[in-house]
């Protein structure tokens, strides 16, 4: 039953094999490296929101776990959005102290 999805493996390999020689490297000498922390935060935020939407019919829309996961996911996505709007990258050191958290929350709520 799950073997029907195995057709995606050769298609993905073909896509990577074609992309490597055809897509040029960036010519920007000041190009920034990928924002790994931001990517992980986006994945976590979307994962929490989607999990809460999937589990809500099973556990109940008023379940504390569903509400907490949904709010937590929205908070993480909001923090990523606020960092992007202010032109900052989401470095792990920026999230360690409480002043940074307070600043991020103010940026989210005040737009």
C-alpha positions in Angstrom: 0.0 0.0 0.0 2.8 2.5 0.9 4.9 1.3 -2.1 2.9 3.6 -4.4 4.9 6.5 -3.0 8.2 4.9 -4.0 7.7 6.4 -7.5 8.7 9.7 -5.9 12.3 8.5 -5.2 13.5 8.2 -8.8 11.7 11.5 -9.7 13.5 13.3 -6.8 16.8 11.8 -7.8 16.3 12.9 -11.4 15.4 16.4 -10.2 18.6 16.6 -8.1 20.7 15.2 -10.9 19.4 17.8 -13.3 19.5 20.7 -10.8 23.1 20.3 -9.8 24.6 21.1 -13.2 21.9 23.5 -14.4 21.5 25.8 -11.4 24.4 28.2 -11.1 26.0 29.2 -7.8 25.2 32.6 -6.5 27.4 35.4 -7.9 26.8 37.5 -4.9 30.2 37.7 -3.0 28.3 38.7 0.2 25.7 36.0 0.1 24.6 34.9 3.5 24.6 31.2 4.5 21.2 29.5 4.9 19.3 30.4 8.0 19.2 27.0 9.6 17.7 28.1 12.9 14.9 30.0 11.0 14.2 26.9 8.8 14.0 24.7 11.9 11.7 27.2 13.6 9.5 27.3 10.6 9.3 23.5 10.4 8.5 23.3 14.1 5.8 26.1 13.9 4.1 24.5 10.9 4.3 21.1 12.5 2.7 22.2 15.7 -0.1 24.1 13.9 -0.8 21.2 11.6 -0.7 18.6 14.4 -3.2 20.6 16.4 -5.5 20.9 13.4 -5.3 17.1 12.7 -5.7 16.1 16.3 -8.5 18.5 17.2 -11.3 16.3 15.9 -10.0 13.4 17.8 -9.0 15.0 21.1 -11.5 17.8 21.0 -11.1 21.4 20.0 -11.0 22.5 23.6 -8.3 20.1 24.6 -5.4 21.8 26.4 -2.9 19.9 24.4 -4.5 20.9 21.1 -4.9 24.6 22.1 -1.3 24.7 23.5 0.2 23.1 20.4 -1.7 25.5 18.1 -0.8 28.6 20.1 2.8 27.4 20.4 3.1 26.8 16.7 1.6 30.3 15.9 4.0 31.9 18.4 7.0 30.2 16.7 5.8 31.2 13.3 5.1 34.7 14.5 8.6 35.0 15.9 10.0 33.9 12.5 7.9 36.4 10.7 8.9 39.2 13.1 12.5 38.4 12.6 12.1 38.5 8.9 10.2 41.8 8.9 12.8 43.5 11.0 15.6 42.2 8.7 17.2 40.0 11.4 18.3 36.5 11.0 17.2 34.0 13.6 20.4 33.1 15.3 20.3 30.8 18.3 22.2 33.3 20.5 19.4 35.9 19.9 16.9 33.6 21.7 18.9 32.8 24.8 18.2 35.8 27.0 14.9 37.0 28.3 15.3 40.6 26.9 15.5 39.1 23.4 12.3 37.2 24.0 10.5 40.3 25.3 11.7 42.3 22.3 10.5 39.6 19.9 7.1 39.5 21.6 6.7 43.3 21.4 7.7 43.2 17.7 5.1 40.5 17.0 2.3 42.3 18.9 3.0 45.8 17.7 3.7 44.9 14.1 
